[in-house]
């Protein structure tokens, strides 16, 4: 397996762990499995932090429907 393939696989696993975390609460066995995976390689921890960071950032950015309108009298003008 090449370095790129290992990175892609780690990214896929990190995405999977992150999605599982937000879909349903983890039980003890799932938390233990995640901790085991994170301990397998420093790259696993790094990519997991990256995925979680992206998840957080994209979750904080409201969709166009969620943004609503700016307060009246505001000089804010949304980009087209």
C-alpha positions as CSV (number, residue, x, y, z in Angstrom):
1,X,0.0,0.0,0.0
2,X,1.4,3.4,-1.0
3,X,1.6,6.4,1.4
4,X,-1.2,8.0,-0.6
5,X,-3.4,4.9,-0.2
6,X,-2.7,4.8,3.5
7,X,-3.6,8.5,3.8
8,X,-6.8,7.9,1.9
9,X,-7.7,4.9,4.1
10,X,-7.0,6.9,7.3
11,X,-9.1,9.8,6.0
12,X,-12.0,7.4,5.2
13,X,-11.8,5.8,8.7
14,X,-11.7,9.2,10.3
15,X,-14.8,10.3,8.4
16,X,-16.5,7.1,9.4
17,X,-15.7,7.5,13.1
18,X,-16.8,11.2,13.0
19,X,-20.1,10.3,11.3
20,X,-20.8,7.5,13.7
21,X,-20.1,9.8,16.6
22,X,-22.8,12.3,15.5
23,X,-25.3,9.8,14.3
24,X,-25.5,7.9,17.5
25,X,-23.9,8.0,20.9
26,X,-20.9,5.6,21.3
27,X,-21.1,2.7,23.7
28,X,-18.0,1.6,25.6
29,X,-17.0,-0.9,22.9
30,X,-17.1,1.8,20.2
31,X,-15.1,4.3,22.2
32,X,-12.5,1.6,22.9
33,X,-12.3,0.7,19.2
34,X,-11.8,4.4,18.3
35,X,-9.1,4.8,21.0
36,X,-7.4,1.7,19.6
37,X,-7.5,3.0,16.0
38,X,-6.1,6.4,17.2
39,X,-3.3,4.7,19.0
40,X,-2.2,2.6,16.0
41,X,-0.5,5.5,14.2
42,X,0.2,9.2,14.8
43,X,-1.3,9.8,11.3
44,X,-4.6,8.5,12.6
45,X,-4.8,11.1,15.3
46,X,-3.8,13.9,12.9
47,X,-6.3,13.0,10.3
48,X,-9.1,12.5,12.9
49,X,-8.4,16.0,14.3
50,X,-8.6,17.4,10.7
51,X,-11.9,15.6,9.9
52,X,-13.4,16.7,13.2
53,X,-12.2,20.3,12.6
54,X,-13.8,20.3,9.2
55,X,-17.0,18.8,10.6
56,X,-17.1,21.6,13.3
57,X,-16.4,24.4,10.8
58,X,-19.0,23.2,8.3
59,X,-21.5,22.8,11.1
60,X,-21.0,26.4,12.2
61,X,-21.5,27.8,8.7
62,X,-25.3,28.4,8.3
63,X,-26.9,27.4,5.0
64,X,-28.4,30.0,2.9
65,X,-31.8,29.0,4.2
66,X,-30.6,29.3,7.8
67,X,-29.0,32.7,7.4
68,X,-32.2,34.7,7.3
69,X,-32.2,38.4,6.5
70,X,-29.9,41.0,8.1
71,X,-31.4,43.4,10.6
72,X,-33.2,46.4,8.9
73,X,-30.9,49.4,8.5
74,X,-27.8,47.1,8.2
75,X,-25.2,48.0,5.7
76,X,-24.5,44.3,5.2
77,X,-25.1,43.1,1.6
78,X,-24.8,39.4,0.9
79,X,-22.7,38.2,-2.0
80,X,-24.6,36.9,-5.0
